[in-house]
Amino acid sequence: MLKELIVAVNYEVLVNIDSDFDLDHIIEAAKQAGKKARCLLRINPDVDPKVHPYVSTGMASSKFGIENAKLNDYLKKILDNS
């Protein structure tokens, strides 16, 4: 996966970050590429979208997105590595 992220950074592909794993790997890929990565942060807003549970992704129980409580930690880590 790191090889693919390095290619993405080199081609200035917009990469989605929604976990600690993703953040750490994109930071490493950017370092190895010697360039800044273009990224989006996928935030989990913890709201009930009132849809079928199988397609719901915005609730606290969802595996997707960064918890609101961790957002400042992510931003600090991004700024410290830019």
N, CA, C and O atoms as a CHARMM CRD file, in Angstrom:
* protein
*
  328
    1    1 MET  N      0.81700  -1.19700   0.00000 PROA 1      0.00000
    2    1 MET  CA     0.00000   0.00000   0.00000 PROA 1      0.00000
    3    1 MET  C      0.86200   1.26400   0.00000 PROA 1      0.00000
    4    1 MET  O      0.48100   2.26900  -0.59900 PROA 1      0.00000
    5    2 LEU  N      2.00700   1.22300   0.65800 PROA 2      0.00000
    6    2 LEU  CA     2.85800   2.40900   0.71200 PROA 2      0.00000
    7    2 LEU  C      3.32700   2.80600  -0.68600 PROA 2      0.00000
    8    2 LEU  O      3.38400   3.99300  -1.00700 PROA 2      0.00000
    9    3 LYS  N      3.66300   1.81800  -1.51900 PROA 3      0.00000
   10    3 LYS  CA     4.09300   2.12200  -2.89200 PROA 3      0.00000
   11    3 LYS  C      3.02000   2.90000  -3.64100 PROA 3      0.00000
   12    3 LYS  O      3.31200   3.87900  -4.32700 PROA 3      0.00000
   13    4 GLU  N      1.77500   2.45300  -3.50000 PROA 4      0.00000
   14    4 GLU  CA     0.67000   3.11500  -4.18500 PROA 4      0.00000
   15    4 GLU  C      0.46200   4.53600  -3.66700 PROA 4      0.00000
   16    4 GLU  O      0.15800   5.44400  -4.44000 PROA 4      0.00000
   17    5 LEU  N      0.62500   4.72400  -2.36500 PROA 5      0.00000
   18    5 LEU  CA     0.48200   6.06400  -1.79100 PROA 5      0.00000
   19    5 LEU  C      1.58500   6.99600  -2.27200 PROA 5      0.00000
   20    5 LEU  O      1.34000   8.17900  -2.50700 PROA 5      0.00000
   21    6 ILE  N      2.78100   6.47800  -2.41900 PROA 6      0.00000
   22    6 ILE  CA     3.88400   7.29800  -2.93100 PROA 6      0.00000
   23    6 ILE  C      3.57700   7.73900  -4.36700 PROA 6      0.00000
   24    6 ILE  O      3.80900   8.89300  -4.72700 PROA 6      0.00000
   25    7 VAL  N      3.06000   6.82600  -5.17500 PROA 7      0.00000
   26    7 VAL  CA     2.66800   7.17500  -6.54000 PROA 7      0.00000
   27    7 VAL  C      1.57500   8.24400  -6.50600 PROA 7      0.00000
   28    7 VAL  O      1.61900   9.21000  -7.26800 PROA 7      0.00000
   29    8 ALA  N      0.59400   8.06400  -5.61900 PROA 8      0.00000
   30    8 ALA  CA    -0.49700   9.04000  -5.49900 PROA 8      0.00000
   31    8 ALA  C      0.04000  10.41800  -5.12400 PROA 8      0.00000
   32    8 ALA  O     -0.39000  11.42400  -5.68800 PROA 8      0.00000
   33    9 VAL  N      0.96200  10.47000  -4.19100 PROA 9      0.00000
   34    9 VAL  CA     1.55300  11.75300  -3.78600 PROA 9      0.00000
   35    9 VAL  C      2.29800  12.37100  -4.96800 PROA 9      0.00000
   36    9 VAL  O      2.16300  13.56700  -5.22800 PROA 9      0.00000
   37   10 ASN  N      3.07400  11.57400  -5.67700 PROA 10     0.00000
   38   10 ASN  CA     3.82600  12.09600  -6.81900 PROA 10     0.00000
   39   10 ASN  C      2.92900  12.64200  -7.92300 PROA 10     0.00000
   40   10 ASN  O      3.28900  13.60700  -8.59800 PROA 10     0.00000
   41   11 TYR  N      1.76600  12.03000  -8.10600 PROA 11     0.00000
   42   11 TYR  CA     0.82700  12.48400  -9.13200 PROA 11     0.00000
   43   11 TYR  C     -0.22100  13.45400  -8.58100 PROA 11     0.00000
   44   11 TYR  O     -1.18100  13.80100  -9.26900 PROA 11     0.00000
   45   12 GLU  N     -0.02500  13.88000  -7.34800 PROA 12     0.00000
   46   12 GLU  CA    -0.90100  14.86000  -6.68700 PROA 12     0.00000
   47   12 GLU  C     -2.35900  14.42400  -6.64100 PROA 12     0.00000
   48   12 GLU  O     -3.27300  15.23400  -6.79900 PROA 12     0.00000
   49   13 VAL  N     -2.55800  13.12800  -6.42100 PROA 13     0.00000
   50   13 VAL  CA    -3.89500  12.57400  -6.26000 PROA 13     0.00000
   51   13 VAL  C     -4.42600  12.97200  -4.88700 PROA 13     0.00000
   52   13 VAL  O     -3.68200  12.96900  -3.90700 PROA 13     0.00000
   53   14 LEU  N     -5.68300  13.30700  -4.81700 PROA 14     0.00000
   54   14 LEU  CA    -6.32200  13.65100  -3.55300 PROA 14     0.00000
   55   14 LEU  C     -6.62400  12.35200  -2.79900 PROA 14     0.00000
   56   14 LEU  O     -7.38700  11.51500  -3.28000 PROA 14     0.00000
   57   15 VAL  N     -6.02500  12.19000  -1.62200 PROA 15     0.00000
   58   15 VAL  CA    -6.12900  10.95700  -0.84100 PROA 15     0.00000
   59   15 VAL  C     -7.03200  11.19400   0.36700 PROA 15     0.00000
   60   15 VAL  O     -6.93000  12.21500   1.04700 PROA 15     0.00000
   61   16 ASN  N     -7.91200  10.23800   0.61700 PROA 16     0.00000
   62   16 ASN  CA    -8.83300  10.32800   1.74300 PROA 16     0.00000
   63   16 ASN  C     -8.20500   9.70600   2.99100 PROA 16     0.00000
   64   16 ASN  O     -7.63300   8.61800   2.92600 PROA 16     0.00000
   65   17 ILE  N     -8.31400  10.39500   4.12000 PROA 17     0.00000
   66   17 ILE  CA    -7.81500   9.89100   5.40200 PROA 17     0.00000
   67   17 ILE  C     -9.00200   9.73700   6.33700 PROA 17     0.00000
   68   17 ILE  O     -9.71800  10.69900   6.61400 PROA 17     0.00000
   69   18 ASP  N     -9.20900   8.49000   6.83100 PROA 18     0.00000
   70   18 ASP  CA   -10.27700   8.32300   7.80400 PROA 18     0.00000
   71   18 ASP  C     -9.89300   7.39000   8.94000 PROA 18     0.00000
   72   18 ASP  O    -10.76000   6.81000   9.59400 PROA 18     0.00000
   73   19 SER  N     -8.58400   7.24500   9.17600 PROA 19     0.00000
   74   19 SER  CA    -8.13300   6.42700  10.30100 PROA 19     0.00000
   75   19 SER  C     -6.69700   6.80100  10.65300 PROA 19     0.00000
   76   19 SER  O     -6.00000   7.44700   9.87000 PROA 19     0.00000
   77   20 ASP  N     -6.26700   6.38600  11.84500 PROA 20     0.00000
   78   20 ASP  CA    -4.87000   6.59400  12.24600 PROA 20     0.00000
   79   20 ASP  C     -3.93000   5.90000  11.26500 PROA 20     0.00000
   80   20 ASP  O     -2.88800   6.43800  10.89100 PROA 20     0.00000
   81   21 PHE  N     -4.31800   4.70700  10.86200 PROA 21     0.00000
   82   21 PHE  CA    -3.53600   3.92400   9.90400 PROA 21     0.00000
   83   21 PHE  C     -3.31500   4.72600   8.62100 PROA 21     0.00000
   84   21 PHE  O     -2.18800   4.83700   8.13800 PROA 21     0.00000
   85   22 ASP  N     -4.39600   5.28100   8.07200 PROA 22     0.00000
   86   22 ASP  CA    -4.29200   6.07600   6.84600 PROA 22     0.00000
   87   22 ASP  C     -3.38300   7.28600   7.03900 PROA 22     0.00000
   88   22 ASP  O     -2.52500   7.56800   6.20200 PROA 22     0.00000
   89   23 LEU  N     -3.57400   7.98900   8.13300 PROA 23     0.00000
   90   23 LEU  CA    -2.78800   9.19800   8.39200 PROA 23     0.00000
   91   23 LEU  C     -1.30500   8.87600   8.47100 PROA 23     0.00000
   92   23 LEU  O     -0.49200   9.55400   7.84300 PROA 23     0.00000
   93   24 ASP  N     -0.94500   7.86500   9.22400 PROA 24     0.00000
   94   24 ASP  CA     0.46900   7.50100   9.36900 PROA 24     0.00000
   95   24 ASP  C      1.08700   7.09700   8.03000 PROA 24     0.00000
   96   24 ASP  O      2.22700   7.45400   7.73300 PROA 24     0.00000
   97   25 HSD  N      0.33600   6.36200   7.23700 PROA 25     0.00000
   98   25 HSD  CA     0.87000   5.90900   5.95900 PROA 25     0.00000
   99   25 HSD  C      1.00000   7.04100   4.93400 PROA 25     0.00000
  100   25 HSD  O      1.96200   7.06600   4.16500 PROA 25     0.00000
  101   26 ILE  N      0.06500   7.95400   4.91500 PROA 26     0.00000
  102   26 ILE  CA     0.18100   9.05400   3.95700 PROA 26     0.00000
  103   26 ILE  C      1.29800  10.01100   4.36500 PROA 26     0.00000
  104   26 ILE  O      1.95900  10.59100   3.50300 PROA 26     0.00000
  105   27 ILE  N      1.51400  10.17900   5.65800 PROA 27     0.00000
  106   27 ILE  CA     2.65000  10.99600   6.11600 PROA 27     0.00000
  107   27 ILE  C      3.95900  10.35100   5.67700 PROA 27     0.00000
  108   27 ILE  O      4.85600  11.04100   5.19200 PROA 27     0.00000
  109   28 GLU  N      4.07500   9.04500   5.84000 PROA 28     0.00000
  110   28 GLU  CA     5.29000   8.33600   5.42700 PROA 28     0.00000
  111   28 GLU  C      5.47600   8.39900   3.91200 PROA 28     0.00000
  112   28 GLU  O      6.59200   8.58800   3.42900 PROA 28     0.00000
  113   29 ALA  N      4.38900   8.24100   3.16700 PROA 29     0.00000
  114   29 ALA  CA     4.48100   8.31000   1.70700 PROA 29     0.00000
  115   29 ALA  C      4.93900   9.69500   1.25600 PROA 29     0.00000
  116   29 ALA  O      5.75200   9.80900   0.33900 PROA 29     0.00000
  117   30 ALA  N      4.43400  10.72700   1.88200 PROA 30     0.00000
  118   30 ALA  CA     4.82900  12.09100   1.53100 PROA 30     0.00000
  119   30 ALA  C      6.30900  12.31900   1.83200 PROA 30     0.00000
  120   30 ALA  O      7.01600  12.95400   1.05000 PROA 30     0.00000
  121   31 LYS  N      6.76900  11.80200   2.96000 PROA 31     0.00000
  122   31 LYS  CA     8.18900  11.93200   3.29800 PROA 31     0.00000
  123   31 LYS  C      9.05200  11.23500   2.25300 PROA 31     0.00000
  124   31 LYS  O     10.04300  11.79300   1.78400 PROA 31     0.00000
  125   32 GLN  N      8.66600  10.00500   1.89000 PROA 32     0.00000
  126   32 GLN  CA     9.46500   9.25600   0.91500 PROA 32     0.00000
  127   32 GLN  C      9.40900   9.89000  -0.47000 PROA 32     0.00000
  128   32 GLN  O     10.38200   9.82500  -1.22000 PROA 32     0.00000
  129   33 ALA  N      8.28400  10.49800  -0.81200 PROA 33     0.00000
  130   33 ALA  CA     8.15300  11.16000  -2.11400 PROA 33     0.00000
  131   33 ALA  C      8.82400  12.52900  -2.11300 PROA 33     0.00000
  132   33 ALA  O      9.12900  13.07300  -3.17400 PROA 33     0.00000
  133   34 GLY  N      9.05200  13.08300  -0.93100 PROA 34     0.00000
  134   34 GLY  CA     9.64500  14.41200  -0.84400 PROA 34     0.00000
  135   34 GLY  C      8.69400  15.51300  -1.27200 PROA 34     0.00000
  136   34 GLY  O      9.12100  16.57800  -1.71600 PROA 34     0.00000
  137   35 LYS  N      7.39300  15.24700  -1.13600 PROA 35     0.00000
  138   35 LYS  CA     6.37100  16.21200  -1.53600 PROA 35     0.00000
  139   35 LYS  C      5.26800  16.24200  -0.49100 PROA 35     0.00000
  140   35 LYS  O      5.14800  15.33200   0.33000 PROA 35     0.00000
  141   36 LYS  N      4.46700  17.29600  -0.53100 PROA 36     0.00000
  142   36 LYS  CA     3.28700  17.35500   0.32100 PROA 36     0.00000
  143   36 LYS  C      2.18500  16.52400  -0.31600 PROA 36     0.00000
  144   36 LYS  O      2.02500  16.50900  -1.53600 PROA 36     0.00000
  145   37 ALA  N      1.43200  15.83800   0.52300 PROA 37     0.00000
  146   37 ALA  CA     0.30400  15.04700   0.04000 PROA 37     0.00000
  147   37 ALA  C     -0.95500  15.90000   0.02800 PROA 37     0.00000
  148   37 ALA  O     -1.16600  16.72400   0.91900 PROA 37     0.00000
  149   38 ARG  N     -1.78100  15.70100  -0.97300 PROA 38     0.00000
  150   38 ARG  CA    -3.09300  16.36300  -1.04500 PROA 38     0.00000
  151   38 ARG  C     -4.09500  15.41000  -0.40200 PROA 38     0.00000
  152   38 ARG  O     -4.27100  14.28600  -0.87200 PROA 38     0.00000
  153   39 CYS  N     -4.74800  15.84900   0.66000 PROA 39     0.00000
  154   39 CYS  CA    -5.60600  14.95100   1.43400 PROA 39     0.00000
  155   39 CYS  C     -6.93400  15.58700   1.81900 PROA 39     0.00000
  156   39 CYS  O     -7.09100  16.80700   1.87500 PROA 39     0.00000
  157   40 LEU  N     -7.87000  14.69900   2.07800 PROA 40     0.00000
  158   40 LEU  CA    -9.15100  15.05500   2.67900 PROA 40     0.00000
  159   40 LEU  C     -9.28100  14.27000   3.96800 PROA 40     0.00000
  160   40 LEU  O     -8.82300  13.13000   4.05100 PROA 40     0.00000
  161   41 LEU  N     -9.89700  14.86600   4.96800 PROA 41     0.00000
  162   41 LEU  CA   -10.18800  14.14900   6.20400 PROA 41     0.00000
  163   41 LEU  C    -11.65500  13.74300   6.18900 PROA 41     0.00000
  164   41 LEU  O    -12.53800  14.58700   6.03700 PROA 41     0.00000
  165   42 ARG  N    -11.90900  12.46900   6.34500 PROA 42     0.00000
  166   42 ARG  CA   -13.29800  11.99500   6.42000 PROA 42     0.00000
  167   42 ARG  C    -13.69200  12.00100   7.89300 PROA 42     0.00000
  168   42 ARG  O    -13.16000  11.23600   8.69800 PROA 42     0.00000
  169   43 ILE  N    -14.61700  12.86200   8.22100 PROA 43     0.00000
  170   43 ILE  CA   -15.03700  13.04500   9.61200 PROA 43     0.00000
  171   43 ILE  C    -16.34900  12.30200   9.85000 PROA 43     0.00000
  172   43 ILE  O    -17.26000  12.34800   9.02400 PROA 43     0.00000
  173   44 ASN  N    -16.42800  11.63100  10.97100 PROA 44     0.00000
  174   44 ASN  CA   -17.65800  10.96100  11.37400 PROA 44     0.00000
  175   44 ASN  C    -18.42000  11.93400  12.26500 PROA 44     0.00000
  176   44 ASN  O    -18.02300  12.15000  13.41100 PROA 44     0.00000
  177   45 PRO  N    -19.50500  12.52800  11.76700 PROA 45     0.00000
  178   45 PRO  CA   -20.20500  13.57200  12.52700 PROA 45     0.00000
  179   45 PRO  C    -21.09100  13.04500  13.66000 PROA 45     0.00000
  180   45 PRO  O    -21.63100  13.83300  14.43600 PROA 45     0.00000
  181   46 ASP  N    -21.24400  11.72400  13.76200 PROA 46     0.00000
  182   46 ASP  CA   -22.08900  11.10500  14.78700 PROA 46     0.00000
  183   46 ASP  C    -23.50900  11.66900  14.75200 PROA 46     0.00000
  184   46 ASP  O    -24.02500  12.17000  15.75000 PROA 46     0.00000
  185   47 VAL  N    -24.11200  11.57300  13.59400 PROA 47     0.00000
  186   47 VAL  CA   -25.51800  11.96300  13.43100 PROA 47     0.00000
  187   47 VAL  C    -26.26300  10.77400  12.82100 PROA 47     0.00000
  188   47 VAL  O    -25.68500   9.98700  12.07200 PROA 47     0.00000
  189   48 ASP  N    -27.51600  10.65400  13.14200 PROA 48     0.00000
  190   48 ASP  CA   -28.34000   9.58600  12.60200 PROA 48     0.00000
  191   48 ASP  C    -28.93100  10.04300  11.27200 PROA 48     0.00000
  192   48 ASP  O    -29.78100  10.93300  11.25100 PROA 48     0.00000
  193   49 PRO  N    -28.49100   9.44300  10.15300 PROA 49     0.00000
  194   49 PRO  CA   -28.99700   9.87200   8.85200 PROA 49     0.00000
  195   49 PRO  C    -30.40600   9.34900   8.54300 PROA 49     0.00000
  196   49 PRO  O    -30.98600   9.67100   7.50700 PROA 49     0.00000
  197   50 LYS  N    -30.93400   8.55100   9.44400 PROA 50     0.00000
  198   50 LYS  CA   -32.28500   8.00000   9.29900 PROA 50     0.00000
  199   50 LYS  C    -32.45300   7.23100   7.98600 PROA 50     0.00000
  200   50 LYS  O    -33.42000   7.42200   7.24800 PROA 50     0.00000
  201   51 VAL  N    -31.48800   6.36200   7.72300 PROA 51     0.00000
  202   51 VAL  CA   -31.54200   5.46200   6.58400 PROA 51     0.00000
  203   51 VAL  C    -31.36700   4.03800   7.09100 PROA 51     0.00000
  204   51 VAL  O    -31.15700   3.82800   8.28600 PROA 51     0.00000
  205   52 HSD  N    -31.44800   3.08000   6.21700 PROA 52     0.00000
  206   52 HSD  CA   -31.28200   1.68400   6.60500 PROA 52     0.00000
  207   52 HSD  C    -29.91100   1.50400   7.27000 PROA 52     0.00000
  208   52 HSD  O    -28.92000   2.04300   6.77800 PROA 52     0.00000
  209   53 PRO  N    -29.83800   0.75700   8.37700 PROA 53     0.00000
  210   53 PRO  CA   -28.56100   0.58700   9.10100 PROA 53     0.00000
  211   53 PRO  C    -27.41900   0.03000   8.25000 PROA 53     0.00000
  212   53 PRO  O    -26.25300   0.29800   8.54000 PROA 53     0.00000
  213   54 TYR  N    -27.73300  -0.73800   7.20700 PROA 54     0.00000
  214   54 TYR  CA   -26.68400  -1.31400   6.36800 PROA 54     0.00000
  215   54 TYR  C    -25.96700  -0.28500   5.50100 PROA 54     0.00000
  216   54 TYR  O    -24.85600  -0.53900   5.03700 PROA 54     0.00000
  217   55 VAL  N    -26.58000   0.86000   5.27600 PROA 55     0.00000
  218   55 VAL  CA   -25.94500   1.89100   4.45200 PROA 55     0.00000
  219   55 VAL  C    -25.59400   3.15200   5.24600 PROA 55     0.00000
  220   55 VAL  O    -25.08700   4.12200   4.68200 PROA 55     0.00000
  221   56 SER  N    -25.85600   3.13900   6.51500 PROA 56     0.00000
  222   56 SER  CA   -25.57700   4.30100   7.36200 PROA 56     0.00000
  223   56 SER  C    -24.09000   4.37400   7.68500 PROA 56     0.00000
  224   56 SER  O    -23.49500   3.38300   8.11000 PROA 56     0.00000
  225   57 THR  N    -23.48000   5.56100   7.48200 PROA 57     0.00000
  226   57 THR  CA   -22.05200   5.70600   7.77600 PROA 57     0.00000
  227   57 THR  C    -21.73200   6.89600   8.67300 PROA 57     0.00000
  228   57 THR  O    -20.56200   7.10000   8.99700 PROA 57     0.00000
  229   58 GLY  N    -22.69900   7.67400   9.08200 PROA 58     0.00000
  230   58 GLY  CA   -22.40000   8.88200   9.84300 PROA 58     0.00000
  231   58 GLY  C    -22.61500   8.77000  11.33700 PROA 58     0.00000
  232   58 GLY  O    -22.51400   9.76700  12.05300 PROA 58     0.00000
  233   59 MET  N    -22.91200   7.56000  11.82600 PROA 59     0.00000
  234   59 MET  CA   -23.18400   7.40200  13.25200 PROA 59     0.00000
  235   59 MET  C    -21.91200   7.00000  13.99600 PROA 59     0.00000
  236   59 MET  O    -20.95900   6.52000  13.38300 PROA 59     0.00000
  237   60 ALA  N    -21.89600   7.19100  15.29400 PROA 60     0.00000
  238   60 ALA  CA   -20.71600   6.87800  16.10100 PROA 60     0.00000
  239   60 ALA  C    -20.27800   5.42800  15.94400 PROA 60     0.00000
  240   60 ALA  O    -19.08700   5.13300  16.03900 PROA 60     0.00000
  241   61 SER  N    -21.20600   4.52900  15.70900 PROA 61     0.00000
  242   61 SER  CA   -20.87700   3.11400  15.57800 PROA 61     0.00000
  243   61 SER  C    -20.25600   2.76700  14.22500 PROA 61     0.00000
  244   61 SER  O    -19.81300   1.63500  14.02900 PROA 61     0.00000
  245   62 SER  N    -20.21500   3.71000  13.29600 PROA 62     0.00000
  246   62 SER  CA   -19.66200   3.46200  11.96900 PROA 62     0.00000
  247   62 SER  C    -18.15100   3.28500  12.04300 PROA 62     0.00000
  248   62 SER  O    -17.47200   3.94000  12.83300 PROA 62     0.00000
  249   63 LYS  N    -17.64100   2.39100  11.21100 PROA 63     0.00000
  250   63 LYS  CA   -16.19200   2.18600  11.16200 PROA 63     0.00000
  251   63 LYS  C    -15.49900   3.23000  10.29900 PROA 63     0.00000
  252   63 LYS  O    -14.27000   3.26800  10.23800 PROA 63     0.00000
  253   64 PHE  N    -16.27200   4.07300   9.63300 PROA 64     0.00000
  254   64 PHE  CA   -15.70700   5.06200   8.72100 PROA 64     0.00000
  255   64 PHE  C    -15.60400   6.43300   9.37300 PROA 64     0.00000
  256   64 PHE  O    -16.50400   6.85200  10.10000 PROA 64     0.00000
  257   65 GLY  N    -14.52000   7.11900   9.11300 PROA 65     0.00000
  258   65 GLY  CA   -14.38100   8.50300   9.54100 PROA 65     0.00000
  259   65 GLY  C    -13.68000   8.68800  10.86500 PROA 65     0.00000
  260   65 GLY  O    -13.56800   7.77100  11.67900 PROA 65     0.00000
  261   66 ILE  N    -13.21600   9.89900  11.05000 PROA 66     0.00000
  262   66 ILE  CA   -12.49700  10.29600  12.25500 PROA 66     0.00000
  263   66 ILE  C    -13.50300  10.81000  13.27800 PROA 66     0.00000
  264   66 ILE  O    -14.38100  11.61000  12.95600 PROA 66     0.00000
  265   67 GLU  N    -13.36500  10.34700  14.49200 PROA 67     0.00000
  266   67 GLU  CA   -14.23600  10.82800  15.56600 PROA 67     0.00000
  267   67 GLU  C    -13.98000  12.32000  15.79000 PROA 67     0.00000
  268   67 GLU  O    -12.84000  12.77800  15.71700 PROA 67     0.00000
  269   68 ASN  N    -15.03500  13.06100  16.05900 PROA 68     0.00000
  270   68 ASN  CA   -14.89800  14.49800  16.32100 PROA 68     0.00000
  271   68 ASN  C    -13.87400  14.77600  17.41700 PROA 68     0.00000
  272   68 ASN  O    -13.11900  15.74500  17.33100 PROA 68     0.00000
  273   69 ALA  N    -13.84600  13.93800  18.43700 PROA 69     0.00000
  274   69 ALA  CA   -12.93700  14.14600  19.57000 PROA 69     0.00000
  275   69 ALA  C    -11.46500  14.04000  19.15300 PROA 69     0.00000
  276   69 ALA  O    -10.59500  14.58300  19.83400 PROA 69     0.00000
  277   70 LYS  N    -11.17700  13.35300  18.05200 PROA 70     0.00000
  278   70 LYS  CA    -9.79400  13.17300  17.60300 PROA 70     0.00000
  279   70 LYS  C     -9.36800  14.17200  16.52600 PROA 70     0.00000
  280   70 LYS  O     -8.20600  14.18400  16.12100 PROA 70     0.00000
  281   71 LEU  N    -10.27500  14.98900  16.07200 PROA 71     0.00000
  282   71 LEU  CA    -9.99000  15.87700  14.94500 PROA 71     0.00000
  283   71 LEU  C     -8.79500  16.79300  15.19900 PROA 71     0.00000
  284   71 LEU  O     -7.93400  16.93200  14.33000 PROA 71     0.00000
  285   72 ASN  N     -8.72700  17.41100  16.35800 PROA 72     0.00000
  286   72 ASN  CA    -7.59100  18.30500  16.65500 PROA 72     0.00000
  287   72 ASN  C     -6.26800  17.54900  16.67600 PROA 72     0.00000
  288   72 ASN  O     -5.24400  18.09100  16.25900 PROA 72     0.00000
  289   73 ASP  N     -6.27100  16.30400  17.15300 PROA 73     0.00000
  290   73 ASP  CA    -5.04800  15.49700  17.15000 PROA 73     0.00000
  291   73 ASP  C     -4.57600  15.23500  15.72000 PROA 73     0.00000
  292   73 ASP  O     -3.38200  15.31100  15.42800 PROA 73     0.00000
  293   74 TYR  N     -5.51600  14.92800  14.84000 PROA 74     0.00000
  294   74 TYR  CA    -5.17900  14.69500  13.43200 PROA 74     0.00000
  295   74 TYR  C     -4.61400  15.96400  12.80800 PROA 74     0.00000
  296   74 TYR  O     -3.58400  15.92400  12.13500 PROA 74     0.00000
  297   75 LEU  N     -5.27500  17.07100  13.02500 PROA 75     0.00000
  298   75 LEU  CA    -4.81800  18.33000  12.44500 PROA 75     0.00000
  299   75 LEU  C     -3.43900  18.70000  12.94900 PROA 75     0.00000
  300   75 LEU  O     -2.60700  19.16100  12.16800 PROA 75     0.00000
  301   76 LYS  N     -3.17500  18.51300  14.21900 PROA 76     0.00000
  302   76 LYS  CA    -1.85500  18.81000  14.77900 PROA 76     0.00000
  303   76 LYS  C     -0.79500  17.90900  14.13400 PROA 76     0.00000
  304   76 LYS  O      0.28000  18.38000  13.76200 PROA 76     0.00000
  305   77 LYS  N     -1.09500  16.63900  14.00600 PROA 77     0.00000
  306   77 LYS  CA    -0.13800  15.71000  13.40300 PROA 77     0.00000
  307   77 LYS  C      0.13900  16.08400  11.94000 PROA 77     0.00000
  308   77 LYS  O      1.27700  16.00200  11.47800 PROA 77     0.00000
  309   78 ILE  N     -0.89300  16.48700  11.23100 PROA 78     0.00000
  310   78 ILE  CA    -0.72500  16.91000   9.84000 PROA 78     0.00000
  311   78 ILE  C      0.14800  18.15300   9.76100 PROA 78     0.00000
  312   78 ILE  O      1.07200  18.21400   8.94900 PROA 78     0.00000
  313   79 LEU  N     -0.13300  19.13100  10.58700 PROA 79     0.00000
  314   79 LEU  CA     0.65400  20.37400  10.58000 PROA 79     0.00000
  315   79 LEU  C      2.09100  20.14100  11.00500 PROA 79     0.00000
  316   79 LEU  O      3.00500  20.76000  10.46100 PROA 79     0.00000
  317   80 ASP  N      2.30400  19.24600  11.98100 PROA 80     0.00000
  318   80 ASP  CA     3.65200  18.95000  12.44400 PROA 80     0.00000
  319   80 ASP  C      4.48100  18.25600  11.37300 PROA 80     0.00000
  320   80 ASP  O      5.71100  18.30800  11.40700 PROA 80     0.00000
  321   81 ASN  N      3.81600  17.60700  10.42300 PROA 81     0.00000
  322   81 ASN  CA     4.52300  16.85800   9.38000 PROA 81     0.00000
  323   81 ASN  C      4.43700  17.50800   8.00200 PROA 81     0.00000
  324   81 ASN  O      4.73300  16.86900   6.99200 PROA 81     0.00000
  325   82 SER  N      4.03000  18.78500   7.95900 PROA 82     0.00000
  326   82 SER  CA     3.92800  19.43700   6.64800 PROA 82     0.00000
  327   82 SER  C      5.13000  20.31600   6.37000 PROA 82     0.00000
  328   82 SER  O      5.20700  20.93900   5.31200 PROA 82     0.00000
